[in-house]
Amino acid sequence: MFRSRLLCLTVLAGVGVGLLAGCGEEKPPPRVKFGAAEPAGDKLGLQPEPGAAVALSKWPDACKLVTDAELRAFLPQSKSVQHKPVKVTILNFDPLADAAPGTTGDVPRGGCEFEFNLPGNGGDDVTNSNFTVTVTALADRALVGRKYREDKGNDDSEKGFKDLAGTWGAQDCYSVDGVLGAEVTCMQGPYEFELRGSSHAEGLVPQPGSDAKPSENLAAAAKRERLWTDKVLSQVARTVGARMS
């Protein structure tokens, strides 16, 4: 945790005591800079058959949905980027039909956690920030649209529900409050995907000092979550949605 403090040096000289001018104030870390999404990756190009889901073997590798260059477009100071695959288990989401063989089960790289460092918290090799992209459905647009509307209807009574509509670049998105920030669900053509993430980089929002009141700590945490949602997850949605268009 960064806290400004004075570093002073007192020196004893001869029979007297002399105070040298050795005091200086530690500087805070640079503030995090935000940019805008610059999608550059190829389109995924998957076109499901009418009324059918795509075989899991053809699903995209989620760790390739955001390149390091695309990440640095909206977070130019990010360093030490790591891509960590997340296994996703897909169930039959069409209650009107049996799932076709190969369309349910585990997708070893169906999700991906992107971890990286932003200014503050001790060194370029520290991972103090992250976001996760998870593909949750890949099927005929009508099937995915029905699943998305059901999910949205089930979540619209949750704490902090916000209908983002098409403001994040994807066809439709909504968010709800999660334990570590907003949890976002989006639909883009034949895809449904989810986003979440957090950061404790001090360059994002300075952490209150040890003598801060609980209300000050809560306010700082809330501001950090809002910034991460509005400035980062929104640009992730634009980047990923462009690949799925």
C-alpha positions in Angstrom: 0.0 0.0 0.0 1.4 3.4 -0.9 1.4 6.1 1.7 3.4 9.4 1.4 6.0 9.6 4.0 9.0 11.8 4.8 12.4 10.1 4.9 14.7 12.1 7.1 18.3 11.6 8.2 19.6 12.9 11.5 23.4 12.9 12.0 25.4 13.3 15.1 28.6 15.3 14.5 31.3 16.0 17.1 30.0 17.2 20.4 26.9 18.7 18.9 23.9 17.5 16.9 23.4 18.5 13.3 20.4 18.0 11.2 21.1 17.5 7.5 18.7 18.3 4.8 18.0 14.7 3.9 14.3 14.7 3.8 12.2 13.9 0.7 8.6 12.9 0.0 8.0 9.5 -1.7 6.1 10.1 -5.0 2.8 8.2 -5.7 2.7 5.8 -8.6 1.7 7.2 -12.0 -2.0 7.3 -12.6 -3.5 4.6 -14.8 -4.2 5.8 -18.3 -7.2 4.6 -20.2 -7.5 4.3 -24.0 -10.1 3.0 -26.4 -10.6 -0.4 -28.0 -8.8 -0.9 -31.3 -10.0 -4.4 -32.5 -7.5 -5.8 -34.9 -7.9 -9.6 -34.8 -9.5 -11.6 -37.6 -13.2 -12.4 -37.4 -14.0 -15.8 -36.0 -16.3 -16.6 -38.9 -18.3 -19.4 -37.3 -21.8 -19.8 -38.8 -24.0 -22.3 -36.9 -26.6 -24.3 -38.8 -30.2 -23.1 -38.2 -31.5 -24.4 -34.9 -28.2 -26.1 -34.0 -25.3 -25.6 -31.6 -21.7 -25.5 -32.7 -19.6 -28.6 -31.7 -17.3 -27.8 -28.8 -14.3 -28.9 -30.8 -14.8 -25.8 -33.0 -15.1 -23.3 -30.2 -12.6 -20.5 -30.2 -9.6 -20.3 -27.8 -10.8 -17.6 -25.4 -7.1 -16.6 -24.7 -6.9 -15.4 -28.3 -9.9 -13.2 -28.2 -7.8 -10.2 -26.9 -4.3 -9.9 -28.1 -1.6 -8.1 -26.0 -1.6 -5.2 -28.5 -5.4 -4.9 -28.2 -5.1 -4.9 -24.4 -2.5 -2.1 -24.5 -4.9 -0.1 -26.8 -7.2 0.5 -23.8 -4.6 0.0 -21.0 -1.4 1.3 -22.5 0.6 0.9 -19.3 -0.1 -2.8 -18.9 3.0 -5.1 -18.4 3.7 -8.7 -17.7 0.6 -9.9 -19.4 -0.4 -13.5 -18.7 -3.2 -15.5 -20.4 -4.6 -18.3 -18.2 -7.1 -20.7 -19.8 -10.3 -21.4 -17.9 -12.3 -24.6 -18.4 -16.0 -24.0 -19.2 -18.7 -26.7 -18.9 -21.5 -26.4 -21.4 -24.9 -27.9 -20.8 -27.8 -28.3 -23.2 -29.5 -24.9 -23.1 -32.3 -25.8 -25.5 -35.2 -27.3 -23.5 -37.1 -28.2 -26.6 -34.6 -30.6 -28.1 -31.9 -33.1 -27.1 -28.3 -31.8 -27.4 -26.5 -33.0 -30.5 -23.4 -35.2 -29.9 -20.3 -33.1 -29.2 -22.2 -29.9 -28.2 -22.2 -30.4 -24.4 -19.3 -31.1 -22.0 -16.0 -29.3 -21.2 -14.2 -26.7 -23.2 -10.7 -26.5 -21.8 -10.1 -23.0 -23.2 -13.6 -21.7 -23.3 -12.6 -18.9 -20.9 -9.5 -17.0 -20.2 -8.2 -14.9 -17.4 -5.9 -12.0 -18.5 -3.6 -11.0 -15.7 -1.2 -8.0 -15.9 0.5 -5.3 -14.0 -0.5 -1.6 -13.8 1.3 1.3 -12.0 1.8 0.8 -8.3 2.1 -2.1 -5.9 5.8 -2.9 -6.3 7.4 -3.6 -9.6 6.7 -4.4 -13.2 6.4 -8.2 -12.6 3.5 -7.9 -10.2 0.1 -8.9 -11.5 -2.3 -6.6 -9.7 -5.1 -6.4 -12.3 -7.2 -8.8 -14.4 -10.3 -9.5 -16.5 -11.8 -12.8 -17.6 -13.6 -13.5 -20.8 -15.9 -16.6 -20.9 -17.8 -17.9 -23.9 -21.1 -19.4 -22.6 -23.0 -20.2 -25.8 -22.2 -20.6 -29.5 -25.2 -21.7 -31.6 -27.8 -20.5 -34.0 -28.6 -16.9 -33.4 -32.3 -17.6 -32.5 -31.2 -20.2 -29.8 -28.6 -17.8 -28.3 -31.0 -14.9 -28.4 -33.6 -17.0 -26.4 -30.9 -18.1 -23.9 -29.7 -14.5 -23.5 -33.2 -13.1 -22.9 -33.8 -15.9 -20.3 -30.6 -15.1 -18.5 -31.3 -11.4 -18.6 -34.8 -12.0 -17.2 -33.5 -14.1 -14.4 -30.9 -11.5 -13.5 -32.9 -8.3 -13.8 -33.9 -8.4 -10.1 -30.3 -8.8 -8.9 -28.5 -6.1 -7.0 -27.1 -3.4 -9.2 -28.7 -4.7 -12.4 -28.0 -2.4 -15.3 -29.3 -2.8 -18.8 -26.4 -1.6 -21.1 -28.3 -2.5 -24.3 -25.9 -1.8 -27.2 -23.8 0.9 -25.6 -20.7 -1.3 -25.2 -20.4 -2.2 -28.9 -21.9 -5.7 -28.7 -25.4 -6.4 -29.7 -26.7 -6.3 -26.2 -25.2 -6.4 -22.7 -26.2 -6.1 -19.1 -24.4 -6.1 -15.8 -25.1 -7.0 -12.1 -23.0 -6.3 -9.0 -20.6 -9.1 -8.1 -18.4 -9.7 -5.1 -15.4 -8.1 -6.7 -17.1 -5.8 -9.2 -19.6 -5.9 -12.0 -20.4 -9.2 -13.8 -21.3 -8.5 -17.4 -23.2 -10.7 -19.9 -23.3 -9.9 -23.6 -24.8 -11.3 -26.8 -23.2 -10.9 -30.2 -24.7 -12.8 -33.1 -24.3 -16.5 -32.4 -22.3 -15.9 -29.2 -23.1 -15.3 -25.6 -20.1 -14.3 -23.4 -19.4 -13.1 -19.9 -16.9 -10.6 -18.5 -15.6 -9.8 -15.0 -12.5 -8.4 -13.5 -10.8 -6.3 -10.8 -7.7 -4.3 -10.0 -5.9 -3.2 -6.8 -3.4 -1.1 -8.7 -2.7 2.0 -6.6 -2.4 4.1 -9.8 -6.1 3.4 -10.4 -7.4 4.7 -7.1 -5.1 5.7 -4.2 -5.7 3.5 -1.2 -6.7 5.4 1.9 -4.2 5.4 4.7 -4.2 3.1 7.7 -6.1 5.7 9.8 -8.9 6.0 7.2 -12.5 5.6 8.2 -14.5 2.5 7.0 -16.6 4.7 4.9 -13.5 6.1 3.1 -12.3 2.6 2.3 -15.7 1.6 1.0 -15.8 4.7 -1.1 -12.4 4.0 -2.6 -13.3 0.4 -3.4 -16.6 1.5 -5.0 -14.8 4.0 -7.2 -12.2 1.4 -8.2 -15.0 -1.0 -9.3 -16.8 1.7 -11.2 -13.7 2.7 -13.1 -12.8 -0.9 -13.9 -16.2 -1.6 -15.3 -16.7 1.7 -17.2 -13.1 2.1 -18.5 -11.9 -1.5 -18.9 -14.7 -4.1 -19.2 -16.5 -1.8 -21.7 -13.5 -1.9 -24.0 -13.0 -5.6 -23.6 -16.6 -6.0 -24.7 -15.9 -3.9 -27.8 -12.8 -5.8 -28.6 -14.3 -9.3 -28.2 -17.6 -8.3 -29.8 -15.7 -7.2 -33.0 -14.2 -10.6 -33.3 -17.6 -12.2 -33.1 -19.4 -9.9 -35.5 
